[in-house]
Each structure stands twice: as structure tokens, then as C-alpha cells.
């Protein structure tokens, strides 16, 4: 058994899935938005076009957007895993990104910030970026999360004064969305990270973009904030593609970390309507379980 080859092929398939097939919860949320918009409105026409776009992408196995994102992985590494080293897994993820660029295909999006030279294979210093978490068990869960540049440009960090409290947090999130307008290709999905520090707030905000539409935080205060933000953001009237309408965001997901008494960081990570991510679990025998539909690893 060549476990490294299994991992590489699995990750290529995860990148294909995330690029070419919209998660069912996101697709359903867009269809719900279509029903809620006024008949004959620009918003309804925009959502209809968006839905047709992702359905055609899945039908013809092509990326649903020309921007297939910068490659990010979330890895849950079982503490009892003995069948592959972390360094070998890192090499496999790098090779998978390079191969997927041609196989899927995915647009080369890794550019050196000093020379402006594109690597042409979605790899480079610190890219793909891997988020590691040690968990119980002897399995590995890998999530491919190719993040588009347009929505990423609209993400924001606020270092609020603690006295501003949750009112300040809500204002910062809503102001960020209003300032973004149509630039992140709404309807958007929004991750909000509160507390920790500047880097922690943004890190936990981005991770929330993998949650299921309609999911609410287990703690009632955070869940209440999510619900309030969804309602407030959809009242802005920004609408699909920023052309007006009732559907500006599909959902808002909040997470928090304990903060320093002197600071209240707020990270806002914005995802476009193409909520791209796909996960799989691999065990010691090389068995692969995709956590949403897959046409199989080639």
C-alpha cells in the first residue's frame, strides 16, 4: 500500500470537489434566497445566474469560478497515527496542490510578493498554508479550503477598546460588510472571530467558513449574535453581486477566544457565494471517507 499516493490522490479530489461542486448547504441557501427575492428584480436574475453557473460547473466538472483560490489546508492529525510522519504529509499536500493545478485544472494563484513572479503551480514560500491540530485517534482528517482573492481582500481586523463591547463588535462587522459592498461577490458567508489577539481573531474567523449553513453556535450568546448579524446584514440591501436585494449574506458564524483585559480584537473573514471546502478522513489501512459526495479518486 502506497499511503502517500493515496493521500495525494485524495487531496487532488478534495481540490476538485471544492472547486467544481458547491456544498449542498450553500447551494440550498442560494436557492432559498432566489425564492425570497422579488419577481422580476435584478437580485432574482443574479441569483438565477449564479445557480445556473454552479450547476453547469458540476455537470461539466469545471471550476465554478475562474479564481480557484490560494491553497489552504486544515489537518486534524490523530495523536496515535504511526503510519505517516507529519513531514511526509506536508510533502504530500504540497505535491497534491501542484498536480491539481493541472489535473482539475486550477488557476495558478501563488505569486512572490517581492518579484511578482507566479510559481505557476500554486506553491511557494508558506503556500499551500497548513493549519495543524492534534486530535484523539489514529486517523487524519484533511480539509481543502482554496480561498478566493476577491473576498479575501474584503476581510478585516479591528482592535476595539474593551468598553465597546458586543455593540462595538456588531458595528464593526456590519461596517466591514457595508464597506465591502459588491466586491466580495455576495451573497457572502461571514466568519467572525472575537478575542485572543490580532492573529488569533482572524485565524478562528476564517475557520468558521467551513461550518454548515444554518448551524448555530452551541453557546446561546454567540448563537444570538450570529442570528442578529445575519438579520442586520441582510437589511443593508446590498444584495446579490451588490446590485440590491434581500440576500446579502447566507450566514454568519461566530467563534471566540478569551481576550486580554486591555484589548478586544475582532476578525472578519468573508467568503464569496462559492463556499469552497471539502474534507476527507483517511485511516491506517488507506481507507478514504469523503465527508460529502465524491465521484471517486482517480
C-alpha positions as CSV (number, residue, x, y, z in Angstrom):
1,X,0.0,0.0,0.0
2,X,1.4,3.4,-1.0
3,X,-0.2,5.6,1.6
4,X,1.5,8.8,0.3
5,X,-0.1,8.2,-3.2
6,X,-3.5,7.6,-1.6
7,X,-3.2,10.9,0.3
8,X,-2.1,12.8,-2.8
9,X,-4.9,11.4,-4.9
10,X,-7.4,12.1,-2.1
11,X,-6.3,15.7,-1.8
12,X,-6.5,16.3,-5.6
13,X,-10.0,15.0,-5.4
14,X,-10.8,17.4,-2.5
15,X,-9.5,20.3,-4.5
16,X,-11.6,19.2,-7.5
17,X,-14.7,18.9,-5.3
18,X,-14.2,22.2,-3.6
19,X,-13.6,24.0,-7.0
20,X,-16.2,22.3,-9.1
21,X,-19.1,21.2,-6.8
22,X,-20.8,23.6,-4.4
23,X,-21.5,22.1,-1.0
24,X,-25.2,21.2,-0.7
25,X,-25.9,23.5,2.2
26,X,-24.6,26.5,0.2
27,X,-26.5,25.5,-2.9
28,X,-29.7,25.2,-0.9
29,X,-29.2,28.6,0.7
30,X,-28.8,30.3,-2.7
31,X,-31.9,28.6,-3.9
32,X,-33.8,29.8,-0.8
33,X,-32.5,33.3,-1.5
34,X,-33.8,33.1,-5.0
35,X,-37.3,32.3,-3.7
36,X,-37.2,35.3,-1.3
37,X,-36.3,37.9,-3.9
38,X,-38.9,39.9,-5.7
39,X,-40.1,38.6,-9.0
40,X,-38.6,40.4,-12.0
41,X,-35.9,42.0,-9.8
42,X,-32.2,42.3,-10.6
43,X,-31.5,40.3,-7.4
44,X,-33.6,37.4,-8.6
45,X,-31.9,37.4,-12.0
46,X,-28.4,37.5,-10.4
47,X,-29.2,34.6,-8.1
48,X,-30.7,32.6,-11.0
49,X,-27.5,33.2,-13.0
50,X,-25.4,32.1,-10.0
51,X,-27.4,28.9,-9.6
52,X,-27.1,28.1,-13.3
53,X,-23.4,28.8,-13.0
54,X,-22.6,26.3,-10.2
55,X,-25.0,23.7,-11.7
56,X,-23.2,23.9,-15.1
57,X,-19.8,23.7,-13.3
58,X,-20.8,20.4,-11.6
59,X,-22.3,19.0,-14.8
60,X,-19.2,19.6,-16.9
61,X,-16.7,19.1,-14.0
62,X,-15.2,22.6,-14.3
63,X,-14.3,25.2,-11.7
64,X,-17.4,27.3,-10.8
65,X,-15.2,30.5,-10.7
66,X,-12.1,31.5,-12.6
67,X,-10.5,32.4,-9.3
68,X,-9.8,28.9,-7.8
69,X,-8.2,30.5,-4.7
70,X,-4.9,30.2,-2.8
71,X,-4.5,26.7,-1.3
72,X,-5.1,26.3,2.4
73,X,-5.4,23.1,4.3
74,X,-6.8,22.2,7.7
75,X,-5.4,19.0,9.1
76,X,-6.6,17.1,12.1
77,X,-3.8,14.7,12.9
78,X,-4.6,11.8,15.2
79,X,-2.2,11.6,18.2
80,X,-1.9,7.8,17.6
81,X,-1.0,8.0,13.9
82,X,2.1,5.9,13.3
83,X,1.6,5.2,9.6
84,X,2.9,8.6,8.3
85,X,5.0,11.4,9.6
86,X,3.8,15.0,9.7
87,X,6.7,16.0,7.4
88,X,5.7,13.4,4.9
89,X,2.1,14.5,5.0
90,X,3.2,18.1,4.4
91,X,5.2,17.0,1.3
92,X,2.1,15.1,0.0
93,X,-0.1,18.2,0.4
94,X,2.4,20.3,-1.5
95,X,2.6,17.7,-4.3
96,X,-1.2,17.4,-4.5
97,X,-1.5,21.2,-4.9
98,X,1.0,21.2,-7.7
99,X,-0.7,18.3,-9.5
100,X,-4.2,19.6,-9.0
101,X,-3.2,22.8,-10.8
102,X,-3.0,20.8,-14.0
103,X,-5.4,18.0,-13.3
104,X,-8.5,19.9,-12.0
105,X,-7.4,22.4,-13.5
106,X,-6.9,25.3,-11.1
107,X,-5.6,28.8,-11.9
108,X,-2.1,29.3,-10.7
109,X,-2.5,31.8,-7.8
110,X,0.8,31.8,-5.9
111,X,2.8,35.0,-6.6
112,X,6.0,36.1,-5.0
113,X,5.2,39.5,-3.3
114,X,8.8,40.8,-4.0
115,X,9.3,39.8,-7.6
116,X,5.6,39.4,-8.7
117,X,6.6,36.1,-10.3
118,X,3.9,33.4,-10.4
119,X,5.1,29.9,-9.5
120,X,2.5,28.5,-11.9
121,X,1.8,25.5,-9.7
122,X,0.0,27.1,-6.6
123,X,3.1,26.6,-4.4
124,X,5.7,28.9,-2.9
125,X,7.0,30.0,0.4
126,X,4.4,29.2,3.1
127,X,1.9,28.2,0.4
128,X,0.0,26.0,0.5
129,X,-0.6,27.0,4.1
130,X,-1.4,24.2,6.5
131,X,-3.3,24.6,9.8
132,X,-2.4,21.7,12.1
133,X,-4.5,20.4,15.0
134,X,-3.6,17.3,17.1
135,X,-6.7,15.2,17.9
136,X,-7.5,11.9,19.5
137,X,-7.4,8.7,17.5
138,X,-5.3,7.2,14.6
139,X,-6.9,8.9,11.7
140,X,-6.2,12.0,9.7
141,X,-8.8,14.5,8.5
142,X,-7.9,16.8,5.7
143,X,-9.9,19.8,4.6
144,X,-9.0,21.6,1.4
145,X,-10.0,25.2,1.5
146,X,-9.0,27.1,-1.6
147,X,-9.7,30.8,-0.7
148,X,-10.5,33.3,-3.4
149,X,-8.7,36.6,-3.6
150,X,-11.7,38.9,-4.1
151,X,-13.5,38.0,-0.9
152,X,-10.2,37.8,1.0
153,X,-9.5,41.4,0.1
154,X,-12.6,42.4,2.0
155,X,-11.7,40.7,5.2
156,X,-10.8,42.9,8.1
157,X,-9.3,43.2,11.6
158,X,-10.5,45.6,14.3
159,X,-8.6,46.2,17.5
160,X,-11.5,47.6,19.6
161,X,-11.4,49.0,23.0
162,X,-12.9,46.6,25.5
163,X,-15.5,49.2,26.6
164,X,-17.1,49.0,23.1
165,X,-18.4,45.5,24.0
166,X,-20.7,43.5,21.7
167,X,-22.3,46.6,20.4
168,X,-18.9,47.6,19.0
169,X,-18.3,44.2,17.7
170,X,-21.6,44.2,15.7
171,X,-21.0,47.7,14.4
172,X,-17.5,46.7,13.2
173,X,-18.8,43.6,11.4
174,X,-21.7,45.4,9.7
175,X,-19.5,48.4,8.7
176,X,-17.0,45.9,7.2
177,X,-19.8,44.3,5.1
178,X,-21.1,47.7,4.0
179,X,-17.7,48.9,3.0
180,X,-17.1,45.7,1.0
181,X,-20.4,46.2,-0.9
182,X,-20.5,44.1,-4.0
183,X,-16.7,43.5,-4.2
184,X,-16.6,40.0,-2.5
185,X,-19.4,38.7,-4.8
186,X,-22.3,38.4,-2.4
187,X,-24.3,36.7,-1.2
188,X,-21.4,36.1,1.2
189,X,-20.6,33.8,4.1
190,X,-19.0,35.6,7.1
191,X,-16.8,34.2,9.8
192,X,-16.3,36.4,12.9
193,X,-13.5,35.8,15.4
194,X,-13.7,37.6,18.7
195,X,-10.8,37.9,21.3
196,X,-7.5,36.2,21.6
197,X,-5.2,38.5,19.7
198,X,-4.9,40.0,16.2
199,X,-3.7,36.8,14.6
200,X,-6.0,34.5,16.7
201,X,-9.1,36.5,15.9
202,X,-8.6,36.3,12.1
203,X,-7.5,32.6,12.3
204,X,-10.6,31.5,14.1
205,X,-12.8,33.7,11.9
206,X,-11.6,32.0,8.7
207,X,-12.0,28.5,10.2
208,X,-15.8,29.3,10.7
209,X,-16.3,29.4,7.0
210,X,-16.3,25.6,6.9
211,X,-19.4,25.4,9.1
212,X,-22.8,24.3,7.7
213,X,-25.3,27.0,6.6
214,X,-27.9,27.3,9.3
215,X,-25.6,25.9,12.0
216,X,-25.7,27.9,15.3
217,X,-23.0,28.2,17.9
218,X,-23.6,25.9,20.9
219,X,-23.4,28.8,23.3
220,X,-26.5,30.9,23.4
221,X,-24.8,34.3,23.5
222,X,-22.7,33.5,20.4
223,X,-25.7,32.0,18.7
224,X,-27.7,35.1,19.4
225,X,-25.0,37.3,17.9
226,X,-24.9,35.1,14.7
227,X,-28.7,35.5,14.3
228,X,-28.6,39.2,14.9
229,X,-25.8,39.8,12.4
230,X,-27.5,37.8,9.7
231,X,-30.6,39.8,10.1
232,X,-28.8,43.2,10.2
233,X,-26.5,42.4,7.2
234,X,-29.5,41.3,5.0
235,X,-31.2,44.6,5.9
236,X,-28.4,46.6,4.3
237,X,-29.9,46.0,0.8
238,X,-26.5,45.3,-0.8
239,X,-27.9,42.2,-2.4
240,X,-26.5,39.7,-4.9
241,X,-23.4,41.0,-6.6
242,X,-24.0,44.3,-4.8
243,X,-26.9,45.2,-7.1
244,X,-29.6,45.4,-4.4
245,X,-31.8,42.9,-2.8
246,X,-32.7,40.9,0.3
247,X,-29.9,38.4,0.1
248,X,-26.6,39.9,1.1
249,X,-25.3,37.1,3.3
250,X,-26.1,33.4,3.5
251,X,-24.9,33.1,7.1
252,X,-22.7,34.4,9.8
253,X,-20.6,32.2,12.0
254,X,-19.1,33.4,15.3
255,X,-16.3,31.9,17.4
256,X,-14.3,33.5,20.3
257,X,-11.2,33.1,22.4
258,X,-10.6,34.7,25.8
259,X,-9.1,38.1,25.4
260,X,-6.5,40.3,27.2
261,X,-8.2,42.8,29.6
262,X,-6.9,45.7,27.5
263,X,-8.0,44.6,24.0
264,X,-11.0,43.4,22.1
265,X,-9.8,42.0,18.7
266,X,-12.4,41.3,16.1
267,X,-11.5,39.4,12.9
268,X,-13.9,39.3,9.9
269,X,-13.3,36.7,7.2
270,X,-15.5,37.0,4.2
271,X,-16.2,34.2,1.7
272,X,-18.0,34.7,-1.6
273,X,-21.1,32.8,-2.6
274,X,-18.8,29.9,-3.8
275,X,-18.3,28.5,-0.3
276,X,-15.4,26.2,-1.3
277,X,-14.2,23.5,1.0
278,X,-14.2,19.7,1.1
279,X,-13.0,17.2,3.7
280,X,-12.0,13.5,3.9
281,X,-10.8,11.2,6.6
282,X,-8.0,8.6,6.0
283,X,-7.2,5.7,8.2
284,X,-4.1,3.5,8.7
285,X,-5.4,1.0,6.1
286,X,-5.6,3.6,3.4
287,X,-9.4,3.7,3.5
288,X,-10.8,7.1,2.5
289,X,-14.1,8.6,3.6
290,X,-15.2,11.7,1.9
291,X,-17.4,13.9,4.1
292,X,-19.6,14.9,1.2
293,X,-20.2,13.3,-2.2
294,X,-17.3,12.4,-4.4
295,X,-17.2,10.7,-7.8
296,X,-14.1,8.9,-6.5
297,X,-10.4,9.3,-6.5
298,X,-8.8,8.7,-9.9
